[in-house]
Amino acid sequence: MLMSKSNKVLAGIIFLLLIALSLSITGNRNVFTAKNGNAATATAPVPRISGEIYEQNPVARIANSCSPAVVNIDTETMVTRSPHPFANDPFFREFFGEEMDRYNRTVPMRGKGSGFIVDSRGHILTNNHVAEGADKITVTLLDGRHFEAKLIGRDPTLDLAVIQIQASNLPSLPLGDSDAAEIGEWVVAIGNPLGFENTVTAGVISGKNRTLQAPNINFQGFMQTDASINPGNSGGPLINLRGEVVAINTAIVPYAQGIGFAVPINMAKQVMNDLIEHGEIKRGWLGVTLQTMTPGFAETYKIPGSEGAIVADIMPGSPAEGAGFKRGDVIFSIDGKAVKSSQDVVLAIRNKLSGQDAAVELYRDGKKETLTVKLGDIPGKDAGTGAAPRRGSGGSSAPAQSDRIGAKVSEITTELRSKYDLPSSRGLVVLSVERGSVASELGLQEGDQILEVNRREVRNIADYERIVGRNPDTVVMLIHRDGQTLFFSYKK
């Protein structure tokens, strides 16, 4: 008997439903039986990660275990404000000074930062710029407890400070070895950026021994990281995957992404111990600005090898000046221990107390010399770095200029000296730098004062043209910038 068309369609639908039901049943089984009767294991189900997240994700483990020891720091500084828009105008103050001061008000200026507890006694390590000048410091723990903190001591030269709270049952973070930290190693930053408490970011150590020069900051030896750091992270810990603090987050480059700087914990340990025990720094001070060796500098200054620390500048009245240090000296050993970079010098000097002697071996004009220096006390942040600018004696209205190596440089006139706030009329001044040029790779900037090129003093454009023209593939310049001298080198 032939089936009707509608019956055939109905039978097809029923057949398909039976197949789907069969597949659903067998798909939910963990085993199936092969045609030969043997059991075979099916694909294992995806394991649940609940309860295992801290083993599979080290960042989550660090955030869970370390966050309780990271604190939020709120500061309050009382400042005097005037409602008058011309309160600081000399003309108005001459006639209405006392009357204008009658309306002054003392108001609190508030700031935020981070820190972390280092021991059960409640000592907290943070940045100096977080605690400096504060009339009141309030610490908030992750569990919500609030405490008023006492300033134990601070070191402006490394931007570090120690504060203390009186509390019980305090967690603390172990301090690691920043010297053993490697570039590319994963790290975690915890802090309170922009007021967002207990923020956790992760990244890697991007570099070591970085030099940062900015207003009120001149520090060699920063650790660089791409872990996200923002205002408010200052003073917070940078933690390795073992849960140890390897650095203290300190500075950022505001116009860049993924470039943050932190003070290595090995430097901070020395400062912290001095501040806790004495309330001040007892470490020695040499009084030099240092740079790490470059191939171009080594060739020009006839230095054997590629390691050492270049003396770029010497502070007037410093122990280094008294011992006879000179610009261009290359330190390769202190007390018999080899110096590979500028950070080695910083660590070696800070390991000694003020008043102790240090035997410094160096290269000068390609020859070895040994200087013995008695270390001094670290000066305050307001210590001078040089003489005040002097007025010039005049200059040509159309000075000679040069465009060699991609930098427009000029002899210094009275107008240019005033414009760039140069300390003297010696040498040349950089007016502009062409992008991608040798001068750009060298690191020159507008306003730099060129004092020497390839170990020779430049007094005018003729000197500059002659010296650079002799060997344009290797250039070493002594530059005055922001109150200090630095060496810049280029080697093709």
Buried (B, 14 or more C-beta within 10 A) or exposed (E): EEEEEEEEEEEEEEEEEEEEEEEEEEEEEEEEEEEEEEEEEEEEEEEEEEEEEBEEBBBBBBBEBBBBBBBBBBBEBEEEEBEBEEBEEEEBBEEBEEEBEEEEEEEEEEBBBBBBBBBEEBBBBBBBBBBBEBEEBBBBBBEEEEBEBEBBBBBBBBBBBBBBBEBEEBBBBEBBEBEEBEEEEBBBBBBBBEEEBBBBBBBBBBBBBBBBBEEEBBBBBBBBBBBBBBBBBBBBBBBBBEBBBBBBBBBBBEEEEBBBBBBBBBBBBBBBEBBBEEEBBBBBBBBBBBBBBBEBBBBBBEBEEEBBBBBBBBBEEBBBBEBEBBBBBBBBBBEEEEBBBBBBBBBBBBBBEBEBBBEBBBBBEEEEEEBEBEBBBBBEEEBEBBEEEEEBEEBEEEBBBBEBBBBBBBBBBBEBBEEBEBBBBBBBBBBBBEEEBBBBBBBBBEBBBBBBBBBEEBEBBEBBBEBBEEEEEBBBBBBBBBBBBBBBBBBE
